[in-house]
Amino acid sequence: MQFGDFGGFVVADIPGLIEGAHEGKGLGVRFLKHIERTSIFIHVIDLSPVSGRDPKEDFEIVNRELRAFKAELAERPQVVALNKTDIPEAEEKVPELLKFFNGLGIKVFSISAATGKGLKELVNYVGREVSASKGGGASEAR
């Protein structure tokens, strides 16, 4: 992914991590070993009213699995991208989720992959964080 005038960084789209992955369920340990090289996690959370998912619980499951596999993974920087906020019912969920994730010290972006809303801000933030983690510049304060 290109990041301004600073070059780029690699983004890997990893399918959802299921409960019990650290014990071999689903893609299990193969999946977890693949993400060991990740310097920052972006949790893309589907806020679509038809998803039927609980964003908080999904986030907590992923972090429990990271911690159970290797505690250090759960300590890496994390960002939340609340997706599908172009849908009014999804946008209504944003204030409550902002409060929840900000309370955990997690940077949150309200985005729409369909319309492009918020994507530039998300990419710029992640680019700065990746660059800073590699000694390439100052990181934005959290």
C-alpha positions as protocol buffer text, in pm:
chain_id: "A"
residue {
  index: 1
  type: MET
  ca { x: 0 y: 0 z: 0 }
}
residue {
  index: 2
  type: GLN
  ca { x: 139 y: 340 z: -93 }
}
residue {
  index: 3
  type: PHE
  ca { x: 175 y: 589 z: 190 }
}
residue {
  index: 4
  type: GLY
  ca { x: 215 y: 949 z: 77 }
}
residue {
  index: 5
  type: ASP
  ca { x: 568 y: 1041 z: -29 }
}
residue {
  index: 6
  type: PHE
  ca { x: 724 y: 797 z: 219 }
}
residue {
  index: 7
  type: GLY
  ca { x: 701 y: 477 z: 16 }
}
residue {
  index: 8
  type: GLY
  ca { x: 471 y: 205 z: 126 }
}
residue {
  index: 9
  type: PHE
  ca { x: 397 y: -85 z: 354 }
}
residue {
  index: 10
  type: VAL
  ca { x: 252 y: -432 z: 315 }
}
residue {
  index: 11
  type: VAL
  ca { x: -106 y: -503 z: 418 }
}
residue {
  index: 12
  type: ALA
  ca { x: -230 y: -859 z: 453 }
}
residue {
  index: 13
  type: ASP
  ca { x: -602 y: -926 z: 463 }
}
residue {
  index: 14
  type: ILE
  ca { x: -641 y: -1209 z: 710 }
}
residue {
  index: 15
  type: PRO
  ca { x: -982 y: -1376 z: 747 }
}
residue {
  index: 16
  type: GLY
  ca { x: -1153 y: -1368 z: 1084 }
}
residue {
  index: 17
  type: LEU
  ca { x: -983 y: -1545 z: 1368 }
}
residue {
  index: 18
  type: ILE
  ca { x: -1222 y: -1786 z: 1536 }
}
residue {
  index: 19
  type: GLU
  ca { x: -1245 y: -1881 z: 1899 }
}
residue {
  index: 20
  type: GLY
  ca { x: -1017 y: -2175 z: 1971 }
}
residue {
  index: 21
  type: ALA
  ca { x: -770 y: -2097 z: 1692 }
}
residue {
  index: 22
  type: HIS
  ca { x: -478 y: -2125 z: 1936 }
}
residue {
  index: 23
  type: GLU
  ca { x: -591 y: -2486 z: 1991 }
}
residue {
  index: 24
  type: GLY
  ca { x: -598 y: -2560 z: 1616 }
}
residue {
  index: 25
  type: LYS
  ca { x: -960 y: -2477 z: 1528 }
}
residue {
  index: 26
  type: GLY
  ca { x: -1019 y: -2326 z: 1183 }
}
residue {
  index: 27
  type: LEU
  ca { x: -692 y: -2213 z: 1030 }
}
residue {
  index: 28
  type: GLY
  ca { x: -563 y: -2230 z: 1386 }
}
residue {
  index: 29
  type: VAL
  ca { x: -194 y: -2218 z: 1457 }
}
residue {
  index: 30
  type: ARG
  ca { x: -105 y: -2181 z: 1085 }
}
residue {
  index: 31
  type: PHE
  ca { x: -298 y: -1855 z: 1084 }
}
residue {
  index: 32
  type: LEU
  ca { x: -145 y: -1735 z: 1408 }
}
residue {
  index: 33
  type: LYS
  ca { x: 210 y: -1814 z: 1294 }
}
residue {
  index: 34
  type: HIS
  ca { x: 145 y: -1618 z: 975 }
}
residue {
  index: 35
  type: ILE
  ca { x: 59 y: -1303 z: 1170 }
}
residue {
  index: 36
  type: GLU
  ca { x: 366 y: -1314 z: 1395 }
}
residue {
  index: 37
  type: ARG
  ca { x: 543 y: -1073 z: 1156 }
}
residue {
  index: 38
  type: THR
  ca { x: 264 y: -817 z: 1181 }
}
residue {
  index: 39
  type: SER
  ca { x: 368 y: -485 z: 1336 }
}
residue {
  index: 40
  type: ILE
  ca { x: 17 y: -338 z: 1371 }
}
residue {
  index: 41
  type: PHE
  ca { x: -328 y: -497 z: 1365 }
}
residue {
  index: 42
  type: ILE
  ca { x: -620 y: -329 z: 1193 }
}
residue {
  index: 43
  type: HIS
  ca { x: -948 y: -478 z: 1308 }
}
residue {
  index: 44
  type: VAL
  ca { x: -1201 y: -414 z: 1030 }
}
residue {
  index: 45
  type: ILE
  ca { x: -1536 y: -443 z: 1201 }
}
residue {
  index: 46
  type: ASP
  ca { x: -1852 y: -485 z: 994 }
}
residue {
  index: 47
  type: LEU
  ca { x: -2127 y: -264 z: 1137 }
}
residue {
  index: 48
  type: SER
  ca { x: -2385 y: -371 z: 880 }
}
residue {
  index: 49
  type: PRO
  ca { x: -2718 y: -435 z: 1050 }
}
residue {
  index: 50
  type: VAL
  ca { x: -2748 y: -769 z: 866 }
}
residue {
  index: 51
  type: SER
  ca { x: -2416 y: -906 z: 999 }
}
residue {
  index: 52
  type: GLY
  ca { x: -2570 y: -998 z: 1335 }
}
residue {
  index: 53
  type: ARG
  ca { x: -2223 y: -970 z: 1492 }
}
residue {
  index: 54
  type: ASP
  ca { x: -2127 y: -815 z: 1824 }
}
residue {
  index: 55
  type: PRO
  ca { x: -1829 y: -589 z: 1743 }
}
residue {
  index: 56
  type: LYS
  ca { x: -1705 y: -578 z: 2102 }
}
residue {
  index: 57
  type: GLU
  ca { x: -1719 y: -955 z: 2145 }
}
residue {
  index: 58
  type: ASP
  ca { x: -1550 y: -1016 z: 1808 }
}
residue {
  index: 59
  type: PHE
  ca { x: -1267 y: -782 z: 1906 }
}
residue {
  index: 60
  type: GLU
  ca { x: -1229 y: -950 z: 2245 }
}
residue {
  index: 61
  type: ILE
  ca { x: -1224 y: -1299 z: 2090 }
}
residue {
  index: 62
  type: VAL
  ca { x: -945 y: -1203 z: 1852 }
}
residue {
  index: 63
  type: ASN
  ca { x: -739 y: -1056 z: 2136 }
}
residue {
  index: 64
  type: ARG
  ca { x: -797 y: -1359 z: 2361 }
}
residue {
  index: 65
  type: GLU
  ca { x: -672 y: -1584 z: 2080 }
}
residue {
  index: 66
  type: LEU
  ca { x: -368 y: -1363 z: 2018 }
}
residue {
  index: 67
  type: ARG
  ca { x: -288 y: -1365 z: 2391 }
}
residue {
  index: 68
  type: ALA
  ca { x: -339 y: -1742 z: 2424 }
}
residue {
  index: 69
  type: PHE
  ca { x: -107 y: -1811 z: 2132 }
}
residue {
  index: 70
  type: LYS
  ca { x: 163 y: -1559 z: 2221 }
}
residue {
  index: 71
  type: ALA
  ca { x: 98 y: -1281 z: 2474 }
}
residue {
  index: 72
  type: GLU
  ca { x: 332 y: -1043 z: 2293 }
}
residue {
  index: 73
  type: LEU
  ca { x: 100 y: -1038 z: 1988 }
}
residue {
  index: 74
  type: ALA
  ca { x: -185 y: -886 z: 2190 }
}
residue {
  index: 75
  type: GLU
  ca { x: 50 y: -609 z: 2306 }
}
residue {
  index: 76
  type: ARG
  ca { x: 125 y: -487 z: 1954 }
}
residue {
  index: 77
  type: PRO
  ca { x: -41 y: -167 z: 1832 }
}
residue {
  index: 78
  type: GLN
  ca { x: -401 y: -208 z: 1725 }
}
residue {
  index: 79
  type: VAL
  ca { x: -639 y: 8 z: 1528 }
}
residue {
  index: 80
  type: VAL
  ca { x: -1012 y: -39 z: 1474 }
}
residue {
  index: 81
  type: ALA
  ca { x: -1180 y: 44 z: 1143 }
}
residue {
  index: 82
  type: LEU
  ca { x: -1558 y: 57 z: 1185 }
}
residue {
  index: 83
  type: ASN
  ca { x: -1672 y: -34 z: 834 }
}
residue {
  index: 84
  type: LYS
  ca { x: -1996 y: 20 z: 640 }
}
residue {
  index: 85
  type: THR
  ca { x: -2069 y: 348 z: 814 }
}
residue {
  index: 86
  type: ASP
  ca { x: -2229 y: 470 z: 491 }
}
residue {
  index: 87
  type: ILE
  ca { x: -2533 y: 271 z: 611 }
}
residue {
  index: 88
  type: PRO
  ca { x: -2742 y: 485 z: 853 }
}
residue {
  index: 89
  type: GLU
  ca { x: -2812 y: 194 z: 1092 }
}
residue {
  index: 90
  type: ALA
  ca { x: -2439 y: 121 z: 1109 }
}
residue {
  index: 91
  type: GLU
  ca { x: -2349 y: 487 z: 1165 }
}
residue {
  index: 92
  type: GLU
  ca { x: -2581 y: 490 z: 1468 }
}
residue {
  index: 93
  type: LYS
  ca { x: -2355 y: 233 z: 1639 }
}
residue {
  index: 94
  type: VAL
  ca { x: -2040 y: 446 z: 1605 }
}
residue {
  index: 95
  type: PRO
  ca { x: -2068 y: 668 z: 1919 }
}
residue {
  index: 96
  type: GLU
  ca { x: -2105 y: 370 z: 2156 }
}
residue {
  index: 97
  type: LEU
  ca { x: -1817 y: 184 z: 1988 }
}
residue {
  index: 98
  type: LEU
  ca { x: -1594 y: 493 z: 1990 }
}
residue {
  index: 99
  type: LYS
  ca { x: -1645 y: 517 z: 2364 }
}
residue {
  index: 100
  type: PHE
  ca { x: -1569 y: 145 z: 2411 }
}
residue {
  index: 101
  type: PHE
  ca { x: -1253 y: 134 z: 2199 }
}
residue {
  index: 102
  type: ASN
  ca { x: -1122 y: 472 z: 2308 }
}
residue {
  index: 103
  type: GLY
  ca { x: -1163 y: 348 z: 2666 }
}
residue {
  index: 104
  type: LEU
  ca { x: -922 y: 68 z: 2575 }
}
residue {
  index: 105
  type: GLY
  ca { x: -678 y: 320 z: 2427 }
}
residue {
  index: 106
  type: ILE
  ca { x: -748 y: 199 z: 2073 }
}
residue {
  index: 107
  type: LYS
  ca { x: -746 y: 445 z: 1782 }
}
residue {
  index: 108
  type: VAL
  ca { x: -1074 y: 418 z: 1588 }
}
residue {
  index: 109
  type: PHE
  ca { x: -1164 y: 513 z: 1233 }
}
residue {
  index: 110
  type: SER
  ca { x: -1515 y: 531 z: 1093 }
}
residue {
  index: 111
  type: ILE
  ca { x: -1487 y: 411 z: 734 }
}
residue {
  index: 112
  type: SER
  ca { x: -1681 y: 292 z: 434 }
}
residue {
  index: 113
  type: ALA
  ca { x: -1493 y: 70 z: 193 }
}
residue {
  index: 114
  type: ALA
  ca { x: -1779 y: 120 z: -54 }
}
residue {
  index: 115
  type: THR
  ca { x: -1757 y: 501 z: -63 }
}
residue {
  index: 116
  type: GLY
  ca { x: -1396 y: 551 z: 46 }
}
residue {
  index: 117
  type: LYS
  ca { x: -1500 y: 752 z: 354 }
}
residue {
  index: 118
  type: GLY
  ca { x: -1222 y: 763 z: 612 }
}
residue {
  index: 119
  type: LEU
  ca { x: -981 y: 541 z: 419 }
}
residue {
  index: 120
  type: LYS
  ca { x: -721 y: 811 z: 354 }
}
residue {
  index: 121
  type: GLU
  ca { x: -707 y: 896 z: 725 }
}
residue {
  index: 122
  type: LEU
  ca { x: -677 y: 527 z: 818 }
}
residue {
  index: 123
  type: VAL
  ca { x: -398 y: 461 z: 567 }
}
residue {
  index: 124
  type: ASN
  ca { x: -206 y: 774 z: 669 }
}
residue {
  index: 125
  type: TYR
  ca { x: -229 y: 685 z: 1037 }
}
residue {
  index: 126
  type: VAL
  ca { x: -120 y: 324 z: 984 }
}
residue {
  index: 127
  type: GLY
  ca { x: 158 y: 439 z: 750 }
}
residue {
  index: 128
  type: ARG
  ca { x: 292 y: 676 z: 1016 }
}
residue {
  index: 129
  type: GLU
  ca { x: 273 y: 403 z: 1281 }
}
residue {
  index: 130
  type: VAL
  ca { x: 453 y: 147 z: 1064 }
}
residue {
  index: 131
  type: SER
  ca { x: 716 y: 401 z: 966 }
}
residue {
  index: 132
  type: ALA
  ca { x: 772 y: 499 z: 1330 }
}
residue {
  index: 133
  type: SER
  ca { x: 798 y: 135 z: 1438 }
}
residue {
  index: 134
  type: LYS
  ca { x: 1079 y: 90 z: 1185 }
}
residue {
  index: 135
  type: GLY
  ca { x: 1256 y: 405 z: 1300 }
}
residue {
  index: 136
  type: GLY
  ca { x: 1132 y: 607 z: 1004 }
}
residue {
  index: 137
  type: GLY
  ca { x: 974 y: 900 z: 1182 }
}
residue {
  index: 138
  type: ALA
  ca { x: 767 y: 1029 z: 1468 }
}
residue {
  index: 139
  type: SER
  ca { x: 444 y: 855 z: 1556 }
}
residue {
  index: 140
  type: GLU
  ca { x: 120 y: 1040 z: 1612 }
}
residue {
  index: 141
  type: ALA
  ca { x: 31 y: 1048 z: 1982 }
}
residue {
  index: 142
  type: ARG
  ca { x: -239 y: 805 z: 2087 }
}
